[in-house]
Amino acid sequence: MPYQQEYNVALQAVAHASKLCSQIQDQLRDTETLVKSDQSPVTIADFVSQALIIATLQEHFPDDAVIGEEDSSDLKHPHNAPLLETITQWVQKVHPHATSDDILRWLDLGRPT
């Protein structure tokens, strides 16, 4: 198959994200949901899964563009620092050396240009 490597990497990324989303769902509290400016809700699972998937794709295919639903703008507000810290802790379960800045960057790689 000509895209076997891409398939395997994507499958790995989704598997990690799905596993963490399931764990997050078991522990989710209302305070871990953010309402974006368009009034749509976004949970830490949304941010974690997008960051993990983009990080994995970026690591294996750095020249490929990605599009995601979320970006880092709301997480950059000081009042959302605890939320960003929680997201960082979850992402570190797969990427132990990931920083909050890494996560913000990964999320923003998914913005259409």
N, C-alpha and C positions, 0 to 999 in steps of 0.2 A: 504494500500500500504506500502510495507516495507521501501521505501525511501521517504516517504511523507515529513518528516522534511527537508531532503536534498533538495528536490524539492522546497519547500517553501522558504528556505534560498537563494537558487540559483536564484529563480524568483525575490526575493526582491533585491538582489545584482544587477542583470541585469536591473531591473526597475530603480533603483537609477542611475546607470551608464548611461543608455539610456537617461534619463531625462536631466542629466547634459551635455551629448554629444550634445543633441539637442540645448541646451542653448549656449554651446560653439560654435557650428557651426554658430549660428546667429551672434556671435561676433568675429569669427576667423579672425586674420590678418596674413599675410605672415610671419611676424617676430615671430610668435608663432609656427612655424614649424621648426624642427631640422632635419638635414640630418645626419644620422648615418654613421659610418665608412664604412659600406657596400653600401653606397650611397642611401639607402632607406629612405624615409621621415617618420617622426613620429611627430604627432601633440600633443598638450596638451590634446586633447580628448583621444588619445591613452593612454597616461600616466595616466590620471585621471580615465578612466574606468578600467584599469588594477589594479591600486592601490585600488580603491573602491571594486572591486570584490574580490580581494585577502584579503583585510582587513575584509570583511564580512565573507568570508569562514574561515579565520583564527580564527576569534572571535567565531564562532560556532563549528568549527571542527579543533581544533588546531593540531591534530595528522595527518591530511590529507595533502598529498602533492599536490601542484598545479604547473602547468606549464604555463608560460606566454611568450609573445613575447618580451616584453621590459625588460630592467634592468636599474639600476641607474647610470651606468658608465658615460654616457654623461652628466647627470644632476649634477654630482659631480664636473665638471670643473667650476672654478670660473666665467668664462665668461657666463655660463648658469644659474647663480644665479637668474637673473630676471625671467627666464622661470620656475625654480623650485618654486619661490615665487608665481607665477601665478597658477601653478598646486596646490600648497598648499592651496591657497585661494579657489579654486574650490572644492577640496576634503573636506575642512572645512564646506562646505554647507551641507554635509551629516554627517561628523565626525568633529564636531566643535572644538574638542581638539587635532586634528591631527597636528603633527609638520612636518616640512620638513624631519627630520630624520625618522619619522614614515613612510612617503611616500617612501623614499629611501629603507627602510627595507622591506616594503610590495612589492615593485617592485622586489627586489632581491629574495624574497621567491618564485617567479615564475621562477627562473633560474633552468634549469635541473642540477642535481648534478652528 
